[in-house]
Amino acid sequence: MSNAELSTPTHAGKWFEIPAPDLARSQAFFETVLQRRLRHEVMGPNTIAVFPYADGGASGCLHSGAGMLQPGQSGTLVYLDCNPSLDAALARVQAAGGSIASDKRALPPGMGFIAHIIDVAGNRVGLHALA
């Protein structure tokens, strides 16, 4: 493949799905922690709750229904944006029914901070913010 054939995408990731056997409970958890509304959609035998995104941006959903993977804490880890404050999002996790799996830690200078949580379905999910 020549350099002319290679392109750099705007976003490294485009879509993710977080298993949610009890979609209403998982949706309430993430709406509480992130302080953002998720959009409920039905696609045949599947019901999803879509995380908000700007036009052309990457997003994903909570997924319930046929073909849903089992919730888990190993494998690929998705990081959700929780700007403006990782500390504020972490402060809401336990009251919403989740737990903190790893405390806030700094990324290299200018890249922000991350932490891991366990959601109400038992998934390990990363949170990221610049502060």
N, C-alpha and C positions, 0 to 999 in steps of 0.2 A: 504494500500500500504506500503510495507516495504522499509526501507532505500536503500536496494539493487536495488529496482525498480525505485528510483528517480535518475534523472541525471540533471546536470547543463549544460544548453546549452551555446555555445560559445557567442551567441548574444541573448538578450532578445527578440528583434524584428527581423523579417526576411524580410518583404516586406511591403510597404505602397503604397497607391495610392492617389494622390492629384487631385481633379477634375479640369479639364481645358477645358471649352467649346471652347475657342480659343487657341488651342494647340500651334500654332506658336508664339502667343503673350506671353503665359505663359512660353514656352521654352526659348524665348529670355530674358525674365525677370530673370529667375533663372540662365541662363548662364552668364548674366551680373553681378548679385549679387554675385554668388558663384565663378565666374571666372573658370568654368568647363564646358566642352561640354557634352550634353546629347545625347544619342543614340536614333534615331527615329526608331520605329518598327511598323508594322501593323500586327494585329492579328484578322483576320476575320473582323467583323464590328467595331473593336476598333483600335484606333491609340494611341500609347503611346510614351513618351520620357523618357528613362531610365537614372536615375542618375548613374554616374560612381561608381564602387566599385572594390575592390580587390577580387581575387578568394576566394571563401568561405565566403566573407563578406556579410553583410546585405545591401539591397538597396531598391529602390522603383521607382515610376514613376509618371509622369504627365499622366492623363488618360482622353481620349476624345472618345466618341462613346456610343454604346449600354451599358446600365447598369451603366453609369457614375453617381455618386452621385452628388447632387447639391453642388456648392461651399458654404462655410459657415464659421462662426467664433466661433461656439460652437461645443462641442463634443471632440473627440480625437484630441490631439495636437501632431504633428510630429515635431521633432527637426532635422534640417539638419546641417551637419558638415560644418563649414565655416573657418576651420583652414587655414592659420596661424593667422588670425586676425578678430575678431568679429567687431571691430571698422571699419576696411576697408570695410567689407561686408555691414555694416549699412550705410556707407557713399555712397554706390551705390544704395540703395533701392529707394529713391525718384526719382532720375534721370532715373531709369528704369521703373517708373510708379507705384511703390508701396508706402506704408506708414509704419511708425514705430508705432506699437501698444503699446509696452512697451520698455522702455530704457534698456540698458545693466545693468545687476545685477550679483553679484557674487554668485556662488554656494558655498557649504562648501569647506574648504581649499583643494586644489589639484584637484578639479573637474571642474574648469574653470568658464566660464561666459555664460549667455544666454540673449536673447532678443526676442521679438515677432514682427513679421511684418505682414502686410496685402498684399498679392500678387495681381497681376493685375486681377485675377478672383474673388477676394473678400475672399479668404481663409486666415485664421489666421495660420501662420507657425512659428515655433520656429527656432532660429539659435543658434548654440553652437560652442564655440571654447575655447581652453585652455588659450588664451590671448585676 
